[in-house]
Amino acid sequence: MTEFIAHIGTDESGKGDFFGPLVIAGVLVDEKNAEYFHELGIKDSKKLTDKKMLALSVEIKKHAPHSIIAISNFKYNELYSNIKNLNRLLAWGHARAIENILNGSICEYALSDKFGDENLIKSALMKNGRSIRLEQMCKAESDIAVAAASVLARASFVQKMQAMEQTYGISFPKGCSGLVKTAASEFIKKYGKERLKEVCKAHFKTYNEV
């Protein structure tokens, strides 16, 4: 059996959702907690219900060094208008998650799902002189550390969406469907269009459509 190499996995949630934040999470997995996470049934968050995911996220936080970067819509729109490139914004978030974990733990290898040029994360990291070996892989959620990160990111996204719904008294659907436009119109009626940026990603086509 090949030796298990301790590593950080990173993943994001909310990238394709008009409403809600962008959340990036990192989790450091070693041989011991990897085995435990497999037993718990941790896998790509897209294959889990919200309820199951929220329960699993509690266990992940208890048993592994982790970092969650949640970028609120207000902050996201501000960063996007400066960076003007989603992949750069993602790279910045993945790099922050990795660095936060490295501040308290030693690790030489990190893996993330492939979303753009690998050098984007590297350049965001290397400013602090980190010598971590970084790889990006398609379908990286098959890796236990990336799967755990995907669960943390999605659980945090779901919790933030629930908090937004309580704050504004509006149901915010996930994704970019027709229901999303209906909810955006409802928000505008209630709060005015200048405040829509508080709850959505303003560079989406949907923003101009509503």
Salt bridges, closest charged atoms under 4 A:
GLU12 OE2 - LYS15 NZ 3.58
GLU12 OE1 - HIS94 NE2 2.81
ASP17 OD2 - ARG154 NH1 3.42
ASP44 OD1 - LYS46 NZ 3.69
ASP50 OD2 - LYS174 NZ 3.21
GLU59 OE2 - LYS62 NZ 3.14
GLU59 OE1 - HIS63 ND1 3.74
GLU78 OE2 - LYS75 NZ 3.41
GLU99 OE1 - ARG96 NH2 3.91
GLU118 OE2 - LYS122 NZ 3.47
GLU135 OE2 - ARG133 NH1 3.06
GLU141 OE2 - LYS46 NZ 3.39
ASP143 OD1 - HIS7 NE2 2.92
GLU198 OE2 - ARG195 NE 2.80
GLU209 OE1 - LYS181 NZ 2.84
